[in-house]
Structures are given as structure tokens and as C-alpha cells.
Amino acid sequence: MPTVIIEGPKADTETKRELVRRITEVVREVYKVHHVSVVIHENEPENVGVDGELLSDVLARRKK
């Protein structure tokens, strides 16, 4: 059984439902399997670094 792990920002339940559904469809089609697990890890922007900076700092600068 394939397992797909998604690392990303917080999302509402409907967004997660769609993400899980669509990823599952693709994995089933490519692997020709029925059972697929999808795990979503939600990360706060202050816990993610991009190009040497915290994502929270990058986003705060964009809002100005």
C-alpha cells in the first residue's frame, strides 16, 4: 500500500478532503492499487525556512 506524505501549510477540512481525494486518484491510477494512505503534516510558517529565512518573516514582509 503506497503512503503519500504531504508537508504544507494549514488548510481547512474541505481543502484537505480534495487533496486526499485527488492524490489518491493519481496514485491508484499509476500504481494500479486500491489502498492508498495520505498523511498531511501541517506546518506553521515559523517552523519552515526558505532560503535562509523563516517563512513567517517572508510572509510578513509581503504584507507590507
C-alpha positions in Angstrom: 0.0 0.0 0.0 1.6 3.3 -1.0 1.8 6.1 1.5 2.0 9.7 0.4 3.1 12.3 3.0 2.2 16.0 2.3 4.1 18.7 4.1 2.4 22.0 3.8 0.6 24.9 5.4 -2.6 24.7 7.5 -5.7 24.1 5.4 -9.4 23.8 6.1 -11.1 20.5 6.1 -12.6 20.8 2.6 -9.2 21.6 1.1 -7.7 18.5 2.8 -10.6 16.3 1.5 -10.0 17.4 -2.0 -6.2 17.0 -1.7 -6.6 13.5 -0.3 -9.2 12.5 -3.0 -7.1 13.8 -5.9 -3.8 12.4 -4.7 -5.4 9.0 -4.1 -6.9 9.0 -7.6 -3.5 9.6 -9.2 -1.7 7.1 -7.1 -4.3 4.4 -7.8 -4.1 5.1 -11.5 -0.3 5.0 -11.6 0.3 2.1 -9.2 -2.8 0.1 -10.2 -3.6 -0.5 -6.5 -6.7 0.1 -4.4 -5.5 1.0 -1.0 -3.6 4.3 -0.6 -2.7 6.2 2.5 -2.3 10.0 2.6 -0.8 11.7 5.6 -1.0 15.5 5.9 1.5 17.3 8.1 0.5 20.9 8.7 3.4 23.3 9.4 3.2 26.7 10.9 5.1 29.4 8.9 7.5 30.0 11.9 8.6 26.3 11.6 9.6 26.5 7.9 12.7 28.0 6.5 13.0 29.3 2.9 16.3 30.5 1.5 17.8 31.1 5.0 14.7 32.9 6.4 11.7 31.9 8.4 8.6 31.7 6.2 6.7 33.8 8.7 9.2 36.6 8.1 8.9 36.3 4.4 5.1 36.4 4.5 5.1 39.3 6.9 7.3 41.3 4.5 5.0 40.6 1.6 2.0 42.0 3.5 3.7 45.4 3.9 
